[in-house]
Amino acid sequence: MSLKYNVVIIGAGNIGAFFDNPRSEDILTHAHGFSMDERFNLLGFVDINKEKGQKAAELWGCNYYGSIDGAKAGNKIDIVCIAVPDELHFEYLKKAMDMDVKLIFCEKPITKNLKDAEKLLEIYSSKNAKIVVNYSRRFVDEFYGIKNDYNGGKYGKFLTGTGYYGKGIMHNGSHMVDLLGVILGEVKENKALSGTNDFYADDPTVSVYLKFDEGGVILSAADCRAYTVFEADLLFEKKRIKILNSGFSIESYDIVDSPIFKGYKSLEQTGLFDTSLKMAMMNAVRNIGNHLEGNEEIKCSFFDAYKTLKICSSIRKGI
Ligand SMILES: NC(=O)c1ccc[n+]([C@@H]2O[C@H](COP(=O)([O-])OP(=O)(O)OC[C@H]3O[C@@H](n4cnc5c(N)ncnc54)[C@H](O)[C@@H]3O)[C@@H](O)[C@H]2O)c1
């Protein structure tokens, strides 16, 4: 099969290039994801840091460009990946939407604030651009399995839940808000409880109560200066699901007669499995390829990410 779509990655950092390498089993970088799918041709990296850009280009066998204009010279770019720090997503999304590319793959969050996201939404709607946003758990089948079992009635009603996250409500909390939205449906209300600036001065990690159609989830701000934790514990009438280790593993529990207290019901662990989160980047790239070929809906669109950002912005305003 001939290589079809030319890809340029803006940002030769961890998620762009260095979380893994071409020999890694796990697919954790944009470069690895696109290198694995023969429908794409990785042209190279754009980075203001020449040393990093060149190192990434060497690792992934492609080119280094000092700017987007440099990458455009003599090349037809089909896909632009935006893997620069959060505060630069706005600027690069605007630029990329002006470039007449087939699709933009952008890291989360789409912007640092709602005002900028709304400006982009206007451009996005007027240009009918195609944007995929990397809320990575949207590219993991096991989370849709939970959603489908819940929606199909297997778990009964959702009762209540708890969770932990750190590194800012926009930066990392938006991953949790997005994931809970996928599983439990729309966030109907939110009530911020308290906040701590553990990572960014302008992006506090906020403890918050999120209300869904059935039940609510209390997310606790876990200060990332001590360690990183991303977990959710969801209690349904007939099942308990624990999303652990950033979503790399899931524990499930069923209801049994209490072995200790006669007549009581209790929970017993009946499942523990790894998810395919370590393959999420490959799945995202596959989704991009399938979408471009007209075979699949985008699994995390600009609008999905905008809705998540809007909730997170409202949470941030609440403290
Ligand atoms: N989806 C996920 O699970 C996930 C995981 C990690 C990071 N991220 C997101 O990816 C983005 C990048 O994170 P990272 O950890 O790779 O950061 P990083 O700091 O490792 O890499 C960022 C790169 O951007 C380059 N850069 C800075 N300014 C630039 C500019 N003006 N033009 C071009 N390049 C520039 C830097 O030199 C650096 O190489 C962040 O927005 C982060 O939120 C997402």
The ligand as a Gaussian input file, in Angstrom:
#p B3LYP/6-31G(d) Opt

LIG

0 1
 N       -3.142000      12.940000      26.113000
 C       -2.328000      12.636000      27.101000
 O       -2.525000      11.685000      27.839000
 C       -1.128000      13.517000      27.324000
 C        0.000000      13.038000      28.007000
 C        1.103000      13.901000      28.124000
 C        1.072000      15.186000      27.614000
 N       -0.069000      15.603000      26.989000
 C       -0.160000      16.960000      26.429000
 O        0.815000      17.110000      25.400000
 C        1.321000      18.424000      25.383000
 C        2.846000      18.355000      25.430000
 O        3.232000      17.731000      26.636000
 P        4.702000      17.116000      26.804000
 O        4.710000      16.461000      28.134000
 O        5.079000      16.328000      25.605000
 O        5.563000      18.461000      26.856000
 P        7.120000      18.642000      26.570000
 O        7.505000      19.862000      27.324000
 O        7.855000      17.374000      26.833000
 O        7.195000      18.937000      24.994000
 C        6.767000      20.109000      24.413000
 C        7.670000      20.429000      23.233000
 O        7.193000      21.628000      22.614000
 C        8.313000      22.407000      22.224000
 N        7.911000      23.806000      22.067000
 C        7.754000      24.759000      23.015000
 N        7.354000      25.916000      22.457000
 C        7.258000      25.698000      21.129000
 C        6.881000      26.494000      20.033000
 N        6.516000      27.773000      20.187000
 N        6.895000      25.939000      18.797000
 C        7.263000      24.654000      18.611000
 N        7.626000      23.849000      19.622000
 C        7.625000      24.351000      20.863000
 C        9.321000      22.206000      23.337000
 O       10.629000      22.540000      22.919000
 C        9.135000      20.720000      23.635000
 O       10.002000      19.931000      22.866000
 C        0.704000      19.159000      26.579000
 O       -0.347000      19.955000      26.138000
 C        0.167000      18.036000      27.458000
 O       -1.029000      18.411000      28.128000
 C       -1.129000      14.791000      26.820000

